[in-house]
Amino acid sequence: MKAYEIQKEGEGLDRLVQVERPDPQPGPGQVVVRMRAASLNYRDQPMVKGGYHTPAPGAFIPLSDGAGEVVAVGDGVHRVKLGDRVCPTFFQVWVDGRPPAGYGALGGPRDGVLAEQVLVHEDGLVKIPDDLSFEEAACLPCAALTAWNALFVAGRPLKAGQSVLVLGTGGVSIFALQFARAAGARVIATSSSDAKIARLKQMGADACINYKSTPDWENEVQRLTGGAESKAPDGRTVVVGGGVDVVVEVGGAGTLPKSYAALGWSGKISLIGVMTQQENPAALNPIGLAFKAGSVHGIMVGSRAMFEDMLKAMALNGIRPVVDKVFAWDDARKAYETAIAGDFFGKVLIRI
């Protein structure tokens, strides 16, 4: 079968190499999936650049998110059958409740889905709705589930009438916007592009802030949620008394202090794990949360049970993933380059 590997030798995208591997054969409880599409997430960038915090021990197949159909099953498989349209779950061993040790993440350190065929355990599969294309379904395992967990599972679940702040226009943020609006919440979004802001508004964002023209965007979030100007101890003018109920924090340590400031009373910050590697001393001092009774929750994608709940909600509310750009198999490197450049809105995919 054809596959891509991220190899140990070389630098950056030169490590992404197309290879031939033997076709996988299923053992007891295992399933072979013929992949049809795969999508990129932010974590795939440090994976190929060599800066991910848990590198794989050798060459591995990248990408965690994909969709395809079952083409072979091993003995004892009962959850899926030949021809079923499925997504492999991001964490292959996390079905429900507390995750087991090791997690088993696809796309590093375990082999991922950028291959013609993948071998997974039957417990690490979710059936996809008939009305979603393979490309749409390939957006779900990491980005969509992360947003779902951030809003409705971690900490206090989002309620109708509350407010949510989403940062940027990547996959997690766009899904968070869609889910929050479907739940009856008010959404404030940020972007550095006026063109992307126009699209955010078309999708239902209640207010948008260009963080380049408004670098103190946390004050603007406070204003939009009923805050008033006040003097900080260091003499700065700040806006306090408002704030959002949930921040979906994908900016990492660089934006975390501003997210603290944008949060409202008893709100929560959902911290997306892989985005938080850079150093910023201010991000390590969350004292401001103490005066808001606020909380921070680490988000590591989610379980299969969460995935299945999310699919029910998407079907009920008619939510479809936002697919921006789809690249051919031989143009996988271009897909990576597009993702690294930030030249997309929603999701970037590779057709397999």
N, C-alpha and C positions, 0 to 999 in steps of 0.2 A: 504494500500500500504506500501511497504518497503521504508524507508528513513534513512538517517543519520542526526543526530543533533549534533551541538556543544552546550553542556549544560553548565550551569553556574557553577556547582560544579566540583571540581577536578582541575588538572593542566595539561597543555600541551595536548598531544594526548589522555590522559585518558578522556578528555572531549568529544572526538569523539565517539558517541554511535549510534549503529544501533537500530532503533525503528520502530514501526508500527503506521501509521497515517491513518485517514479516507481518502478514495478516494475523490479528489476534485470534486466539481460539478460546472459547469460554469454558471455564471449569464449573464445578457445582456452585450454584447461586450467582453465577456471573452472566453478563449480557454483553453482546457486541452491538454497538450503535454505529450505523452509517451516518456520519455527520454531513449536514447540508449547509450549515452556516455557523459562523463564530463571530463574537463581538469582542471589542477591546475595552478594557477598563484601565483606570489610572495605574493600578498596580502592575500592569503589563509593561509600563515604561521603565521603572527601575529594574524589573526582571531582565529586560534585554540590555539595559545599560550597565548592569552588574552592581547596582546599588541597593538591591532588596535586602531586608534585614535577616531573612532566613533563606540564603541561597541554596539551590539544589546541589547535591554532591557531584553531579556530572551533567552530560547533555540531557536535555529534557524537552518534551513537547510543550509549547506555551499555550496560553489562553485558558481561562476557566469557564467561559460562557459559550455554550453552543446548543444546537438543536439538530435532531436527525430522526431516523427511524430504526427500530430494532430489526437486525438481520440475522442474529443467532442467539440462542439461549442455552445455558448449561442445565445440568440435572437439578431438579428441585426448584427451578424458577417458577413463581406463581403470580408475581405482581404485574408482569408485563408479558406480552406475547409478540410473535413475529408480526411486523408491520405497524406496531404502535408508534405513534409520534411522541418523542420524549425529549426532555432536557436532563442531562446529568446535573446533579446538584453540586454546588461549589464545594461544600464539605461532604465528602462521600460517606462519612461515618456518623454524621449528626442527624438523627432522625427526629428527636423531640427532646424537650427538657434540657438538662445540663449537658453540654457537649462532652464527649469522651476525650481522653488524652490523645494528642496528636492531630485531631481535627481531620486530616486527610484532604487538604486543599488541592484542587486540580490546578494545572498550569504553573506548578512550582510550589513545593518541591515535587509533587506527583506529576506524572505526565498529564498534559491537558488535552484540549479538544481540537487543536489546529492540525487535524489529520483526517484522512478519509474514513478511518474506523477507530473507535476507542473501546476499550474493555473496562467495564465498571461492574460493581455489585448491583444486584437488583434493588437493594434498599437505597441506592444512590441515584434513583431516577424518579422523575415526575412526568406524568402524562400531560401533554399540552393540548389546549382547546383546539377544536377543528377549525375555528374561524381565524386563528393566528397563523401567519406564514412562518416558515422556518426562520426567516430573517428576524421577524418580530419576536418569536419565542427565544431566539438566541440572545436577546437583550436582558432576559429576566433573571438568571441564576444569581448574579452578584449585584448588579446595579439596582434592579428593581427591589430585590429582597432586602438589600441594605436600607433603602428608603422606607420600606414597609416596617422593618424592625425599629428604625429610628423614630418613626411617628407613633406606632401603635403597640409595640411590644415592650421596648425598653422604658423603664420608669413609668410615669403616669401616661396612659394612652391619650392621644390627641382627641379632643372633643369638638363637636360642632360649635361654631362661634368663637373659637380660639384663633390665635394668630401664629404663623410659621414664617421663619426667615430661611430662605434657601440661597446659597452662594454659588454664582456662576450658572453655566448652562450645560454642564456635563450630565452623564447618564443618571447618577444618583439624584442630582438636584432637579432634573426634569421630572423624574418619577415622583419625587417628593411633592413637587408642585401639583402633579395630576392627582395623587392620592389625597393630598390635603384639601384640594378643591372639592373632590368627590365627597369628602367627609364633612363639608360645610364649613371649612376653616378659611380664614383670611390669609393670603400669601403675599409676602414682600420678597422680592428677588433682586439680586445684584448681578451686574455684568459690566464689563469694560467697553462693550460695543452697543451703540445706539440701535444698530440693525437687529442685534439679538434681543435687545430690550423690547423692540416692536413685536418680535415673535413671542416673547414671554407674555406680553399683554394680550396678544391674540389667543394664547392658551389659557388665559384667565387669571394671570397674576394681577392682584388688586393694586399694587404699587411696585415700581421698579426704581433702582438707584444705580447710576453709573459711578462705580467706585473710583474711576480715574478722575472724573470731574468733581466728585464729592468724596475726597479721601477720608474724611471723618464720617463715614457712612453710618457708624453706630449712633451718632447724634440724630441723623435723619430718621433712622428706624425708631428711635425714641419719640421724635416729633410726630411721626405717622401713627403712633400708638398712644397719643395723648400726653406725652411728656412735655416738660417746660424747662426753660434755661435756668442754670444754676452755676455758681462758682465752685470749682474744685479747690481743694486745699493748696494746690500749686498755682492757682490763679487762672487756670484755663476755664473757658466757658464750656460747660457740658450740658447735656439735656438728660433729665432724669424724670422718674415718675411714670413712665410708660413702659414699653418693652414688650417683646413677643413671648409667647408661651413656649415655643420650641424653636431652637436653632439647629438646622441640619448642617453641621460643621464639617465641611470638606476641604477647607483651606489650610488646615494644619496649624502649626505653631505660629505662623505668620499672621493669621487672622483671629486666633483664639482670644487674645485680650479684647479685641473689638466685639467678639461674640459675647464675652462676659458682660460688656457694657450695654449691648443691645438687648439683653435678656430682661424680661419682666419679673414681677414678684412670683416666686415659687415656680419659675419656669425651668425647663431642662435643656441642656445642650447635648445633642447626640453626636458623639465624636467618632468620625469614621477612621478606623484604625490605621490603615496604611498611609493615610494622608498626613500623619502627625510626626514625621521623623525629624524634620529640621529643628534646629535649636533656636529658642527665643526665651530669655530669662523671664520676660513678662508673662509668658504663657504658663510658667510654672508657679505663678502666684495667683491663685483663684480666690483671693480674700474677698473680692467684690461679691462673689456668690453668697458669702455668709450673710451679707446684709440684705439679700433678696430671697433667702431661703431657697436658693437655686441648687441645681444638681447637674453633674456631668456623667454621662453614660457612654462607656466604650461600646462601639458597635462592630461586631465581627460577622458581617453578612447575616446568616440565620440558619435555622434548621429546615428539614424537609417539611415538617408540619406547618411552619410559618409560610413556606412556599405555597403549599396547597391552600391555606387560608387566603393568601394574597390572590391566587388565581380565581377563587370564588368571588372575591370583591371586584376584581377587574372585569369579570364576566358580567356581574350584576350592574356595574356602572359604565360599561362600554369603553373601558380604558384600553387604549392601544399604545404600544411603545412608539417613540419617535425615532425612526430610522433616518439618519441624515445622509450617510454615504455608504455605498456597498462596493467593495473592490473584488476583482476576480482573484482566483487562487494564486496565479503567478504574480499578482501585484500586492502580495501581503506586505512587502516592505513599504509600499506607498501608503497602505493603511496605517502602519505604525507612524510613518512620517506625518501624516495628517493628524493623528491623535497627539503626537508630541508637540506639533505646532499649535494645537488648540483650534484648528480650523474646522470646527464642527459644532453642531447643535443637537444634543441628544446622544445618539450612538453611531459609532463607526463599525462596519461589519466587513467580513470576508466571506464570500460565497465559496463553498467547498464542493 
